[in-house]
Amino acid sequence: MRTPFNHPGASSSSTVRADVAVIGGGVVGHGIAWEAQRSGRSVVLIDDAPGTGASWAAAGMLAPVSELHYQEEDLLELMLDASSRWPGFAAGLDSATGADSGYLTTATLAVGADAADRRALMDLRSVQQANGLEVEPLTVREARKREPLLSPAIAYALDTPADHQVDPRRLVAALRLALAGAAQELPELAVAGAVDSYAVPDRAARLLWDGGAVGGVRLAGGGTVLATETVVANGLQAGALDGLPDGLELPLRPVHGDILRLAVPRHLQPLVTSTVRGLVHGVAVYIVPRQDGTVVIGATQREDALSGAVSAGGVYQLLRDAQALVPAVAELELLESTARARPGTPDNAPLLGRVPVPGASVGGQAGHVPGLIIATGFFRHGVLLTPAAAAICRELLDGKSDPRWAPFSPDRFSRPATAATSPFIKETA
Ligand SMILES: Cc1cc2nc3c(=O)[nH]c(=O)nc-3n(C[C@H](O)[C@H](O)[C@H](O)COP(=O)(O)OP(=O)(O)OC[C@H]3O[C@@H](n4cnc5c(N)ncnc54)[C@H](O)[C@@H]3O)c2cc1C
């Protein structure tokens, strides 16, 4: 029997054709691929290790309110757009697959451990309220009535009802099921020579160019994917892809995160019913309850030399701080510690959209590199932003673009154009 993760896909030693090639099979690439497929296009998704990047580690908090950071208000509109899309996105996926994508409307409690944490959360609340977001202070008594295992020593609590969650591993599995199912049901969508399934288990080696447009992907294994549109969605590795437009810089940096998964013994279930996001002496920690009775405790944020390894100090810090908020954490069974890198950008916002070509215009509209869409740099918010990224890419495939998302243009960190001609276009393959 074929499971989503061993779907054989296309042979990488041959040439396949599709309307859309998506490079990278994390949550973002899968979400975009599914949306493109739902729009009636044939799609191939290229990844030799799908679902194992940052998406494997993510807690899956869908938290536009809690994740509002000072001076990142530009991101808020995108996060709120994504958040509003989540119920429909999850329902569409569940009905396409008959499976549960792991989306839950669990509420969120923000909790401060000491007086300084209380002030920090009150300051954040002012910013949240100034942006029209719903956050309500609770007394410690009220918070403990909702979550009886919260420590009585906490200093402050805020109800954040609009922040929810999804299980990213279930989500990727559901997206793969949906893509595989639709690829089999709709063979008429495939153009001549196209694959009859969506997955190409290989790595993209370089973009192929044809007459000034991106025309597909050369695979590391020697095969070729020819596509009318190529979406670069391979997370942290996107900037290293050969054949990106000349002068386009995708300044991605790894921001490592340690995260834990723990089983809650029967007598302590449920440990918490809300996602608990704490500040403990200035350090952030969260506890996310899952449907299966486990909890996720995360996450550190470090840019050190440990790279992909789990940090002992990070695990210590997470357990110490989670225990300060919910003392019973000490009685849980540690199932898993994982570290992955978030694809960070200089302004913590994604690189999302077509690549503009300065000076060029098509039918009165600003010109762009044909056949190419960039979707990377989702940093701390890739799971939340997946439905928005998918919808934005679908609009771009349909020839539309929404000016609200111009601030996320993928060329915003690239050198200013100096040539009178189109600096980003490559003419050769
Ligand atoms: C500890 C931790 C906790 C997090 N918690 C949350 C959270 O609660 N909520 C939230 O919204 N976000 C969270 N994030 C962030 C989120 O995980 C990322 O923003 C998101 O997973 C990025 O998805 P992606 O698809 O862009 O990248 P990835 O998931 O990294 O996927 C990239 C894929 O590209 C593939 N690839 C790489 N190079 C190539 C190539 N040349 N050819 C083909 N394929 C290639 C890789 O194999 C990989 O599968 C968290 C991240 C971490 C690390």
The ligand as an SDF file (V2000), in Angstrom:
LIG
                    3D

 53 58  0  0  0  0  0  0  0  0999 V2000
   11.5330   24.8130   16.8120 C   0  0  0  0  0  0  0  0  0  0  0  0
   10.6330   25.4970   15.8150 C   0  0  0  0  0  0  0  0  0  0  0  0
    9.3360   25.8280   16.1670 C   0  0  0  0  0  0  0  0  0  0  0  0
    8.4990   26.4750   15.2550 C   0  0  0  0  0  0  0  0  0  0  0  0
    7.2150   26.7650   15.6140 N   0  0  0  0  0  0  0  0  0  0  0  0
    6.3910   27.3610   14.7250 C   0  0  0  0  0  0  0  0  0  0  0  0
    5.0460   27.6380   15.0720 C   0  0  0  0  0  0  0  0  0  0  0  0
    4.6000   27.3230   16.1740 O   0  0  0  0  0  0  0  0  0  0  0  0
    4.2500   28.2520   14.1400 N   0  0  0  0  0  0  0  0  0  0  0  0
    4.7060   28.6150   12.9110 C   0  0  0  0  0  0  0  0  0  0  0  0
    3.9510   29.1690   12.1200 O   0  0  0  0  0  0  0  0  0  0  0  0
    5.9980   28.3480   12.5580 N   0  0  0  0  0  0  0  0  0  0  0  0
    6.8400   27.7520   13.4370 C   0  0  0  0  0  0  0  0  0  0  0  0
    8.1290   27.5120   13.1060 N   0  0  0  0  0  0  0  0  0  0  0  0
    8.6250   27.9870   11.8180 C   0  0  0  0  0  0  0  0  0  0  0  0
    8.2600   27.0280   10.7190 C   0  0  0  0  0  0  0  0  0  0  0  0
    8.6750   25.7300   11.0730 O   0  0  0  0  0  0  0  0  0  0  0  0
    8.9280   27.4410    9.4070 C   0  0  0  0  0  0  0  0  0  0  0  0
    8.6860   28.7940    9.1200 O   0  0  0  0  0  0  0  0  0  0  0  0
    8.3700   26.5960    8.2730 C   0  0  0  0  0  0  0  0  0  0  0  0
    8.4560   25.2190    8.5900 O   0  0  0  0  0  0  0  0  0  0  0  0
    9.0930   26.8780    6.9890 C   0  0  0  0  0  0  0  0  0  0  0  0
    8.5650   25.9860    6.0460 O   0  0  0  0  0  0  0  0  0  0  0  0
    9.2740   25.7790    4.6540 P   0  0  0  0  0  0  0  0  0  0  0  0
    8.4060   24.8470    3.8800 O   0  0  0  0  0  0  0  0  0  0  0  0
    9.6020   27.1100    4.0490 O   0  0  0  0  0  0  0  0  0  0  0  0
   10.6800   25.1560    5.0040 O   0  0  0  0  0  0  0  0  0  0  0  0
   11.1060   23.6740    5.4630 P   0  0  0  0  0  0  0  0  0  0  0  0
   10.0960   23.0280    6.3040 O   0  0  0  0  0  0  0  0  0  0  0  0
   12.4840   23.8080    6.0160 O   0  0  0  0  0  0  0  0  0  0  0  0
   11.1290   22.8550    4.1090 O   0  0  0  0  0  0  0  0  0  0  0  0
   12.1010   23.0750    3.1130 C   0  0  0  0  0  0  0  0  0  0  0  0
   12.1770   21.8160    2.2990 C   0  0  0  0  0  0  0  0  0  0  0  0
   13.0100   22.0810    1.1780 O   0  0  0  0  0  0  0  0  0  0  0  0
   13.7230   20.9000    0.8970 C   0  0  0  0  0  0  0  0  0  0  0  0
   14.8820   21.2700    0.0960 N   0  0  0  0  0  0  0  0  0  0  0  0
   15.9700   21.9710    0.4540 C   0  0  0  0  0  0  0  0  0  0  0  0
   16.7790   22.1450   -0.6000 N   0  0  0  0  0  0  0  0  0  0  0  0
   16.1750   21.5380   -1.6480 C   0  0  0  0  0  0  0  0  0  0  0  0
   16.5160   21.3620   -3.0200 C   0  0  0  0  0  0  0  0  0  0  0  0
   17.6550   21.8610   -3.5400 N   0  0  0  0  0  0  0  0  0  0  0  0
   15.6670   20.6720   -3.8310 N   0  0  0  0  0  0  0  0  0  0  0  0
   14.5050   20.1740   -3.3300 C   0  0  0  0  0  0  0  0  0  0  0  0
   14.1360   20.3020   -2.0410 N   0  0  0  0  0  0  0  0  0  0  0  0
   14.9660   20.9780   -1.2260 C   0  0  0  0  0  0  0  0  0  0  0  0
   14.0540   20.2850    2.2600 C   0  0  0  0  0  0  0  0  0  0  0  0
   14.2830   18.8900    2.1410 O   0  0  0  0  0  0  0  0  0  0  0  0
   12.7870   20.6320    3.0320 C   0  0  0  0  0  0  0  0  0  0  0  0
   11.8660   19.5440    3.0170 O   0  0  0  0  0  0  0  0  0  0  0  0
    8.9890   26.8230   13.9740 C   0  0  0  0  0  0  0  0  0  0  0  0
   10.2780   26.4680   13.6040 C   0  0  0  0  0  0  0  0  0  0  0  0
   11.1020   25.8000   14.5160 C   0  0  0  0  0  0  0  0  0  0  0  0
   12.4890   25.4050   14.0990 C   0  0  0  0  0  0  0  0  0  0  0  0
  1  2  1  0
  2  3  1  0
  2 52  2  0
  3  4  2  0
  4  5  1  0
  4 50  1  0
  5  6  2  0
  6  7  1  0
  6 13  1  0
  7  8  2  0
  7  9  1  0
  9 10  1  0
 10 11  2  0
 10 12  1  0
 12 13  2  0
 13 14  1  0
 14 15  1  0
 14 50  1  0
 15 16  1  0
 16 17  1  0
 16 18  1  0
 18 19  1  0
 18 20  1  0
 20 21  1  0
 20 22  1  0
 22 23  1  0
 23 24  1  0
 24 25  2  0
 24 26  1  0
 24 27  1  0
 27 28  1  0
 28 29  2  0
 28 30  1  0
 28 31  1  0
 31 32  1  0
 32 33  1  0
 33 34  1  0
 33 48  1  0
 34 35  1  0
 35 36  1  0
 35 46  1  0
 36 37  1  0
 36 45  1  0
 37 38  2  0
 38 39  1  0
 39 40  1  0
 39 45  2  0
 40 41  1  0
 40 42  2  0
 42 43  1  0
 43 44  2  0
 44 45  1  0
 46 47  1  0
 46 48  1  0
 48 49  1  0
 50 51  2  0
 51 52  1  0
 52 53  1  0
M  END
$$$$
